[in-house]
Amino acid sequence: MKYYAPWCGHCKKLAPVWVELAEHFAGLDDLMIAELDATENDTGDIAVQGYPTLYWFPKDGPAKKYDGARDFDGLLDFVN
């Protein structure tokens, strides 16, 4: 899940990479590459302290914050 702010330059830079990642996994029914405007929506228990904030929500287990490279290869490695 990508928590973003529409005005954030880092979020704008990540946007096409995020789309590429979503397209790469588009055929999988059990995986969703999603995003949420954290300035307009409740983020629940996720503490968003900067933008973009990236989390992985596995089916079983706690959410995991992603702090790696913000490029396609880094994100792909994390998801895989």
N, CA, C and O atoms as CSV, one atom per row, in Angstrom:
chain,resi,resn,atom,element,x,y,z
A,1,MET,N,N,0.850,-1.166,0.000
A,1,MET,CA,C,0.000,0.000,0.000
A,1,MET,C,C,0.892,1.222,0.000
A,1,MET,O,O,1.839,1.320,0.780
A,2,LYS,N,N,0.581,2.137,-0.870
A,2,LYS,CA,C,1.293,3.410,-0.915
A,2,LYS,C,C,0.390,4.469,-0.299
A,2,LYS,O,O,-0.711,4.725,-0.787
A,3,TYR,N,N,0.864,5.073,0.763
A,3,TYR,CA,C,0.189,6.213,1.378
A,3,TYR,C,C,0.879,7.458,0.838
A,3,TYR,O,O,2.085,7.632,1.012
A,4,TYR,N,N,0.126,8.307,0.193
A,4,TYR,CA,C,0.735,9.446,-0.488
A,4,TYR,C,C,-0.028,10.736,-0.224
A,4,TYR,O,O,-1.130,10.737,0.326
A,5,ALA,N,N,0.602,11.838,-0.638
A,5,ALA,CA,C,-0.035,13.155,-0.645
A,5,ALA,C,C,0.052,13.670,-2.081
A,5,ALA,O,O,1.125,13.619,-2.682
A,6,PRO,N,N,-1.044,14.159,-2.640
A,6,PRO,CA,C,-1.054,14.575,-4.042
A,6,PRO,C,C,-0.040,15.676,-4.369
A,6,PRO,O,O,0.434,15.756,-5.502
A,7,TRP,N,N,0.289,16.501,-3.418
A,7,TRP,CA,C,1.212,17.619,-3.636
A,7,TRP,C,C,2.679,17.244,-3.445
A,7,TRP,O,O,3.559,18.057,-3.727
A,8,CYS,N,N,2.960,16.037,-2.975
A,8,CYS,CA,C,4.310,15.614,-2.613
A,8,CYS,C,C,5.154,15.288,-3.850
A,8,CYS,O,O,4.748,14.481,-4.686
A,9,GLY,N,N,6.321,15.916,-3.962
A,9,GLY,CA,C,7.217,15.664,-5.083
A,9,GLY,C,C,7.743,14.240,-5.120
A,9,GLY,O,O,7.866,13.657,-6.197
A,10,HIS,N,N,8.054,13.669,-3.962
A,10,HIS,CA,C,8.530,12.281,-3.906
A,10,HIS,C,C,7.440,11.322,-4.374
A,10,HIS,O,O,7.722,10.332,-5.050
A,11,CYS,N,N,6.200,11.620,-4.013
A,11,CYS,CA,C,5.067,10.787,-4.436
A,11,CYS,C,C,4.868,10.871,-5.947
A,11,CYS,O,O,4.597,9.861,-6.598
A,12,LYS,N,N,5.000,12.058,-6.495
A,12,LYS,CA,C,4.856,12.237,-7.937
A,12,LYS,C,C,5.946,11.478,-8.690
A,12,LYS,O,O,5.694,10.914,-9.754
A,13,LYS,N,N,7.156,11.468,-8.134
A,13,LYS,CA,C,8.257,10.736,-8.756
A,13,LYS,C,C,8.013,9.225,-8.708
A,13,LYS,O,O,8.349,8.511,-9.652
A,14,LEU,N,N,7.430,8.741,-7.610
A,14,LEU,CA,C,7.162,7.316,-7.452
A,14,LEU,C,C,5.954,6.847,-8.264
A,14,LEU,O,O,5.850,5.659,-8.569
A,15,ALA,N,N,5.053,7.738,-8.615
A,15,ALA,CA,C,3.789,7.363,-9.264
A,15,ALA,C,C,3.960,6.466,-10.490
A,15,ALA,O,O,3.291,5.435,-10.560
A,16,PRO,N,N,4.821,6.797,-11.464
A,16,PRO,CA,C,4.933,5.901,-12.630
A,16,PRO,C,C,5.552,4.548,-12.288
A,16,PRO,O,O,5.225,3.542,-12.918
A,17,VAL,N,N,6.426,4.515,-11.317
A,17,VAL,CA,C,7.011,3.240,-10.871
A,17,VAL,C,C,5.930,2.381,-10.230
A,17,VAL,O,O,5.893,1.167,-10.435
A,18,TRP,N,N,5.052,3.008,-9.455
A,18,TRP,CA,C,3.964,2.295,-8.781
A,18,TRP,C,C,3.000,1.714,-9.820
A,18,TRP,O,O,2.527,0.588,-9.664
A,19,VAL,N,N,2.712,2.463,-10.858
A,19,VAL,CA,C,1.852,1.979,-11.941
A,19,VAL,C,C,2.514,0.791,-12.641
A,19,VAL,O,O,1.850,-0.201,-12.943
A,20,GLU,N,N,3.813,0.890,-12.898
A,20,GLU,CA,C,4.536,-0.212,-13.534
A,20,GLU,C,C,4.484,-1.471,-12.666
A,20,GLU,O,O,4.300,-2.575,-13.179
A,21,LEU,N,N,4.644,-1.303,-11.363
A,21,LEU,CA,C,4.570,-2.432,-10.438
A,21,LEU,C,C,3.168,-3.053,-10.465
A,21,LEU,O,O,3.030,-4.275,-10.506
A,22,ALA,N,N,2.145,-2.222,-10.443
A,22,ALA,CA,C,0.760,-2.718,-10.489
A,22,ALA,C,C,0.496,-3.468,-11.793
A,22,ALA,O,O,-0.157,-4.511,-11.786
A,23,GLU,N,N,0.991,-2.951,-12.894
A,23,GLU,CA,C,0.802,-3.618,-14.183
A,23,GLU,C,C,1.536,-4.959,-14.223
A,23,GLU,O,O,1.043,-5.920,-14.813
A,24,HIS,N,N,2.700,-5.023,-13.603
A,24,HIS,CA,C,3.472,-6.261,-13.568
A,24,HIS,C,C,2.694,-7.380,-12.866
A,24,HIS,O,O,2.763,-8.537,-13.280
A,25,PHE,N,N,1.964,-7.038,-11.817
A,25,PHE,CA,C,1.229,-8.033,-11.029
A,25,PHE,C,C,-0.266,-8.067,-11.353
A,25,PHE,O,O,-1.035,-8.685,-10.617
A,26,ALA,N,N,-0.684,-7.431,-12.414
A,26,ALA,CA,C,-2.108,-7.303,-12.745
A,26,ALA,C,C,-2.827,-8.635,-12.891
A,26,ALA,O,O,-4.021,-8.705,-12.602
A,27,GLY,N,N,-2.161,-9.680,-13.319
A,27,GLY,CA,C,-2.814,-10.967,-13.540
A,27,GLY,C,C,-3.006,-11.810,-12.295
A,27,GLY,O,O,-3.614,-12.878,-12.368
A,28,LEU,N,N,-2.510,-11.365,-11.165
A,28,LEU,CA,C,-2.630,-12.147,-9.929
A,28,LEU,C,C,-3.866,-11.729,-9.144
A,28,LEU,O,O,-4.047,-10.552,-8.831
A,29,ASP,N,N,-4.708,-12.695,-8.830
A,29,ASP,CA,C,-5.931,-12.401,-8.095
A,29,ASP,C,C,-5.707,-12.196,-6.602
A,29,ASP,O,O,-6.541,-11.594,-5.926
A,30,ASP,N,N,-4.583,-12.694,-6.082
A,30,ASP,CA,C,-4.367,-12.626,-4.636
A,30,ASP,C,C,-3.348,-11.556,-4.235
A,30,ASP,O,O,-2.812,-11.593,-3.127
A,31,LEU,N,N,-3.081,-10.607,-5.133
A,31,LEU,CA,C,-2.141,-9.530,-4.836
A,31,LEU,C,C,-2.698,-8.221,-5.366
A,31,LEU,O,O,-3.145,-8.147,-6.511
A,32,MET,N,N,-2.672,-7.190,-4.535
A,32,MET,CA,C,-3.163,-5.886,-4.940
A,32,MET,C,C,-2.089,-4.845,-4.655
A,32,MET,O,O,-1.591,-4.749,-3.533
A,33,ILE,N,N,-1.740,-4.081,-5.656
A,33,ILE,CA,C,-0.848,-2.942,-5.495
A,33,ILE,C,C,-1.772,-1.728,-5.400
A,33,ILE,O,O,-2.361,-1.302,-6.394
A,34,ALA,N,N,-1.888,-1.184,-4.202
A,34,ALA,CA,C,-2.885,-0.146,-3.958
A,34,ALA,C,C,-2.228,1.130,-3.451
A,34,ALA,O,O,-1.063,1.142,-3.053
A,35,GLU,N,N,-3.012,2.202,-3.477
A,35,GLU,CA,C,-2.547,3.479,-2.960
A,35,GLU,C,C,-3.701,4.193,-2.291
A,35,GLU,O,O,-4.870,3.966,-2.601
A,36,LEU,N,N,-3.334,5.074,-1.353
A,36,LEU,CA,C,-4.341,5.797,-0.585
A,36,LEU,C,C,-3.850,7.213,-0.354
A,36,LEU,O,O,-2.735,7.416,0.126
A,37,ASP,N,N,-4.668,8.184,-0.688
A,37,ASP,CA,C,-4.351,9.585,-0.395
A,37,ASP,C,C,-4.480,9.766,1.115
A,37,ASP,O,O,-5.587,9.827,1.649
A,38,ALA,N,N,-3.352,9.850,1.789
A,38,ALA,CA,C,-3.336,9.928,3.250
A,38,ALA,C,C,-3.743,11.305,3.767
A,38,ALA,O,O,-3.915,11.486,4.972
A,39,THR,N,N,-3.900,12.279,2.866
A,39,THR,CA,C,-4.364,13.596,3.292
A,39,THR,C,C,-5.887,13.676,3.304
A,39,THR,O,O,-6.460,14.599,3.883
A,40,GLU,N,N,-6.540,12.710,2.666
A,40,GLU,CA,C,-8.000,12.708,2.550
A,40,GLU,C,C,-8.672,11.512,3.213
A,40,GLU,O,O,-9.899,11.463,3.299
A,41,ASN,N,N,-7.884,10.550,3.683
A,41,ASN,CA,C,-8.442,9.309,4.228
A,41,ASN,C,C,-7.794,8.954,5.552
A,41,ASN,O,O,-6.664,9.350,5.839
A,42,ASP,N,N,-8.524,8.206,6.343
A,42,ASP,CA,C,-8.016,7.698,7.618
A,42,ASP,C,C,-7.062,6.550,7.327
A,42,ASP,O,O,-7.398,5.632,6.578
A,43,THR,N,N,-5.889,6.598,7.909
A,43,THR,CA,C,-4.895,5.538,7.688
A,43,THR,C,C,-4.941,4.474,8.769
A,43,THR,O,O,-4.079,3.595,8.803
A,44,GLY,N,N,-5.909,4.533,9.635
A,44,GLY,CA,C,-6.068,3.510,10.669
A,44,GLY,C,C,-4.882,3.477,11.609
A,44,GLY,O,O,-4.454,4.514,12.115
A,45,ASP,N,N,-4.356,2.299,11.842
A,45,ASP,CA,C,-3.237,2.123,12.767
A,45,ASP,C,C,-1.881,2.426,12.124
A,45,ASP,O,O,-0.854,2.360,12.800
A,46,ILE,N,N,-1.865,2.752,10.848
A,46,ILE,CA,C,-0.605,3.025,10.157
A,46,ILE,C,C,-0.208,4.480,10.402
A,46,ILE,O,O,-0.943,5.407,10.059
A,47,ALA,N,N,0.962,4.657,10.999
A,47,ALA,CA,C,1.467,5.998,11.290
A,47,ALA,C,C,2.207,6.525,10.067
A,47,ALA,O,O,3.325,6.101,9.772
A,48,VAL,N,N,1.584,7.437,9.372
A,48,VAL,CA,C,2.205,8.048,8.200
A,48,VAL,C,C,2.892,9.325,8.668
A,48,VAL,O,O,2.239,10.300,9.039
A,49,GLN,N,N,4.225,9.298,8.643
A,49,GLN,CA,C,4.989,10.453,9.117
A,49,GLN,C,C,5.689,11.178,7.977
A,49,GLN,O,O,6.239,12.261,8.178
A,50,GLY,N,N,5.674,10.605,6.806
A,50,GLY,CA,C,6.266,11.219,5.626
A,50,GLY,C,C,5.651,10.592,4.395
A,50,GLY,O,O,5.003,9.548,4.466
A,51,TYR,N,N,5.863,11.242,3.266
A,51,TYR,CA,C,5.260,10.761,2.024
A,51,TYR,C,C,6.335,10.458,0.993
A,51,TYR,O,O,7.330,11.178,0.909
A,52,PRO,N,N,6.153,9.421,0.220
A,52,PRO,CA,C,5.174,8.362,0.405
A,52,PRO,C,C,5.632,7.384,1.483
A,52,PRO,O,O,6.828,7.198,1.708
A,53,THR,N,N,4.670,6.773,2.134
A,53,THR,CA,C,4.925,5.709,3.104
A,53,THR,C,C,4.417,4.418,2.483
A,53,THR,O,O,3.280,4.351,2.015
A,54,LEU,N,N,5.267,3.387,2.480
A,54,LEU,CA,C,4.929,2.122,1.819
A,54,LEU,C,C,4.864,0.992,2.833
A,54,LEU,O,O,5.747,0.843,3.678
A,55,TYR,N,N,3.798,0.195,2.735
A,55,TYR,CA,C,3.610,-0.968,3.610
A,55,TYR,C,C,3.191,-2.177,2.796
A,55,TYR,O,O,2.523,-2.057,1.769
A,56,TRP,N,N,3.594,-3.337,3.274
A,56,TRP,CA,C,3.162,-4.634,2.736
A,56,TRP,C,C,2.227,-5.229,3.775
A,56,TRP,O,O,2.561,-5.284,4.959
A,57,PHE,N,N,1.060,-5.672,3.337
A,57,PHE,CA,C,0.086,-6.313,4.211
A,57,PHE,C,C,-0.066,-7.772,3.790
A,57,PHE,O,O,-0.885,-8.082,2.925
A,58,PRO,N,N,0.711,-8.667,4.389
A,58,PRO,CA,C,0.591,-10.089,4.026
A,58,PRO,C,C,-0.743,-10.658,4.514
A,58,PRO,O,O,-1.361,-10.123,5.434
A,59,LYS,N,N,-1.167,-11.738,3.888
A,59,LYS,CA,C,-2.417,-12.388,4.295
A,59,LYS,C,C,-2.382,-12.801,5.757
A,59,LYS,O,O,-3.358,-12.623,6.485
A,60,ASP,N,N,-1.256,-13.351,6.180
A,60,ASP,CA,C,-1.096,-13.803,7.561
A,60,ASP,C,C,0.101,-13.073,8.166
A,60,ASP,O,O,1.222,-13.191,7.673
A,61,GLY,N,N,-0.142,-12.332,9.219
A,61,GLY,CA,C,0.966,-11.650,9.870
A,61,GLY,C,C,0.799,-10.147,9.853
A,61,GLY,O,O,-0.110,-9.608,9.222
A,62,PRO,N,N,1.694,-9.483,10.557
A,62,PRO,CA,C,1.592,-8.027,10.689
A,62,PRO,C,C,2.068,-7.287,9.437
A,62,PRO,O,O,2.801,-7.835,8.614
A,63,ALA,N,N,1.641,-6.051,9.314
A,63,ALA,CA,C,2.089,-5.196,8.222
A,63,ALA,C,C,3.587,-4.946,8.355
A,63,ALA,O,O,4.127,-4.894,9.460
A,64,LYS,N,N,4.249,-4.793,7.206
A,64,LYS,CA,C,5.691,-4.553,7.191
A,64,LYS,C,C,5.973,-3.271,6.426
A,64,LYS,O,O,5.585,-3.136,5.265
A,65,LYS,N,N,6.646,-2.334,7.074
A,65,LYS,CA,C,7.009,-1.076,6.421
A,65,LYS,C,C,8.161,-1.320,5.458
A,65,LYS,O,O,9.088,-2.072,5.760
A,66,TYR,N,N,8.093,-0.682,4.305
A,66,TYR,CA,C,9.140,-0.790,3.299
A,66,TYR,C,C,10.007,0.457,3.347
A,66,TYR,O,O,9.512,1.578,3.232
A,67,ASP,N,N,11.312,0.248,3.518
A,67,ASP,CA,C,12.257,1.363,3.558
A,67,ASP,C,C,13.357,1.219,2.516
A,67,ASP,O,O,14.392,1.876,2.620
A,68,GLY,N,N,13.151,0.374,1.519
A,68,GLY,CA,C,14.176,0.115,0.511
A,68,GLY,C,C,14.141,1.115,-0.628
A,68,GLY,O,O,13.556,2.193,-0.523
A,69,ALA,N,N,14.786,0.726,-1.721
A,69,ALA,CA,C,14.882,1.562,-2.914
A,69,ALA,C,C,13.502,1.833,-3.494
A,69,ALA,O,O,12.643,0.951,-3.521
A,70,ARG,N,N,13.303,3.030,-3.947
A,70,ARG,CA,C,12.013,3.434,-4.512
A,70,ARG,C,C,12.045,3.345,-6.034
A,70,ARG,O,O,11.570,4.238,-6.737
A,71,ASP,N,N,12.618,2.245,-6.526
A,71,ASP,CA,C,12.623,1.997,-7.966
A,71,ASP,C,C,11.939,0.659,-8.225
A,71,ASP,O,O,11.656,-0.095,-7.294
A,72,PHE,N,N,11.677,0.373,-9.497
A,72,PHE,CA,C,10.931,-0.833,-9.849
A,72,PHE,C,C,11.610,-2.092,-9.318
A,72,PHE,O,O,10.953,-2.946,-8.723
A,73,ASP,N,N,12.919,-2.211,-9.528
A,73,ASP,CA,C,13.623,-3.430,-9.109
A,73,ASP,C,C,13.592,-3.620,-7.597
A,73,ASP,O,O,13.394,-4.738,-7.121
A,74,GLY,N,N,13.781,-2.559,-6.845
A,74,GLY,CA,C,13.732,-2.656,-5.388
A,74,GLY,C,C,12.361,-3.065,-4.886
A,74,GLY,O,O,12.245,-3.914,-4.002
A,75,LEU,N,N,11.313,-2.457,-5.452
A,75,LEU,CA,C,9.954,-2.798,-5.055
A,75,LEU,C,C,9.578,-4.222,-5.485
A,75,LEU,O,O,8.912,-4.950,-4.748
A,76,LEU,N,N,10.011,-4.600,-6.675
A,76,LEU,CA,C,9.735,-5.951,-7.174
A,76,LEU,C,C,10.378,-6.995,-6.263
A,76,LEU,O,O,9.744,-7.995,-5.926
A,77,ASP,N,N,11.614,-6.776,-5.867
A,77,ASP,CA,C,12.290,-7.703,-4.962
A,77,ASP,C,C,11.541,-7.814,-3.646
A,77,ASP,O,O,11.399,-8.910,-3.103
A,78,PHE,N,N,11.064,-6.700,-3.132
A,78,PHE,CA,C,10.337,-6.706,-1.856
A,78,PHE,C,C,9.029,-7.498,-1.962
A,78,PHE,O,O,8.711,-8.292,-1.077
A,79,VAL,N,N,8.282,-7.283,-3.032
A,79,VAL,CA,C,7.005,-7.981,-3.216
A,79,VAL,C,C,7.240,-9.479,-3.419
A,79,VAL,O,O,6.513,-10.310,-2.874
A,80,ASN,N,N,8.244,-9.807,-4.194
A,80,ASN,CA,C,8.535,-11.221,-4.436
A,80,ASN,C,C,9.041,-11.887,-3.175
A,80,ASN,O,O,9.338,-13.082,-3.184
